[in-house]
Amino acid sequence: MGITTIGLNTIRGLVGSPQPTIPTHMAIGSGTTAFNVTDTTLEKENDRNTLTSYDMSTAKTVTYISDFSSSQLSGLDVSEFGLMNAATNGSLFHREVIGNLSFAGDRELKIQTSFRYSGA
């Protein structure tokens, strides 16, 4: 899992700013290029949804959850996803490249990505 430079700066902003720009959306795409901390977008974004929920029930961990319907996924190949801070454009907080998943309109997708924070 990789947190981008923007993501790390957002975490810093949570401590140092009264109004940080936090992740609000999950994007999916079909890019396959390896993660780089300087990534600012998905390689090839196909869709984006508002996060379904956040889970902070585990100490020092936050889990971001997003759901994609079978109609949204129909005909798509998904091989990357990432957290964004806006419905369109915005900044990429996190990006993950995964094995390709092909959708024919008969399956839904729930993405859960967790971050564990700990002190040194």
C-alpha positions in Angstrom: 0.0 0.0 0.0 1.3 3.4 -0.8 0.4 6.8 0.7 1.3 9.6 -1.8 3.2 12.8 -0.9 -0.2 14.6 -0.9 -1.6 12.0 1.5 1.3 12.5 3.9 0.9 16.2 3.7 -2.8 15.8 4.4 -2.0 13.7 7.5 0.3 16.6 8.6 -2.5 19.0 8.0 -4.8 17.1 10.3 -2.5 18.1 13.1 -1.6 21.5 11.9 -4.7 23.0 10.2 -8.2 23.6 11.4 -9.6 22.6 7.9 -7.6 19.8 6.2 -8.7 18.3 2.9 -9.5 14.7 3.8 -10.4 11.8 1.5 -14.1 11.7 0.6 -14.2 9.5 -2.5 -12.8 6.2 -3.8 -11.8 6.0 -7.4 -11.2 2.9 -9.5 -9.3 2.5 -12.7 -7.5 0.2 -15.0 -3.9 1.5 -14.7 -1.1 -1.0 -14.1 2.0 1.2 -13.5 3.5 0.7 -10.1 2.7 3.1 -7.2 5.0 6.1 -6.8 4.8 8.6 -3.9 4.5 11.4 -6.5 1.3 10.0 -8.1 -1.4 12.7 -8.2 -4.1 10.8 -10.1 -5.0 7.2 -11.0 -3.3 6.1 -14.2 -6.6 5.5 -15.9 -9.6 6.4 -13.8 -12.9 4.7 -14.7 -15.3 5.7 -11.9 -15.5 7.4 -8.6 -17.9 7.2 -5.6 -18.4 9.0 -2.3 -17.1 6.9 0.5 -19.8 4.7 2.0 -18.4 4.9 5.5 -15.3 5.2 7.8 -14.5 2.8 10.5 -12.3 3.9 13.5 -13.3 1.1 15.9 -9.8 -0.4 15.9 -7.2 1.6 17.9 -4.8 3.7 15.8 -6.6 2.6 12.6 -9.0 4.1 10.1 -10.7 2.1 7.4 -12.2 3.8 4.4 -15.1 1.9 2.7 -16.7 2.4 -0.7 -19.2 0.4 -2.7 -19.5 0.1 -6.5 -22.7 -1.3 -8.0 -22.9 -4.0 -10.8 -24.2 -1.4 -13.2 -21.2 0.9 -12.5 -18.8 -1.9 -13.0 -20.3 -3.6 -16.1 -17.7 -3.9 -18.8 -14.8 -2.5 -16.6 -11.4 -3.9 -15.8 -10.3 -2.8 -12.4 -6.6 -2.9 -11.5 -6.1 0.2 -9.4 -8.0 2.2 -6.8 -7.3 5.3 -4.7 -8.7 7.7 -2.2 -9.5 11.2 -3.5 -10.5 14.4 -1.7 -13.2 15.5 -4.3 -16.0 14.3 -6.5 -14.0 15.3 -9.6 -10.4 16.2 -10.0 -9.0 16.8 -6.5 -5.9 15.2 -5.0 -4.9 11.6 -4.7 -4.3 10.6 -1.1 -3.5 6.9 -1.6 -3.1 4.6 -4.6 -3.1 0.8 -4.8 -2.3 -1.4 -7.9 -4.0 -4.8 -7.7 -4.4 -7.9 -9.9 -6.9 -7.2 -12.7 -10.6 -7.8 -11.9 -13.0 -8.0 -14.9 -16.7 -7.2 -14.4 -19.5 -8.3 -16.7 -22.3 -6.5 -14.9 -23.2 -9.3 -12.5 -21.0 -8.5 -9.5 -20.6 -5.6 -7.1 -17.4 -4.4 -5.5 -16.7 -3.2 -1.9 -13.3 -1.7 -1.3 -12.0 -1.4 2.2 -8.6 0.2 2.7 -7.1 0.7 6.2 -4.3 2.8 7.6 -2.7 2.1 10.9 -0.9 4.9 12.6 1.7 4.4 15.3 4.3 6.4 17.1 8.0 5.6 17.0 
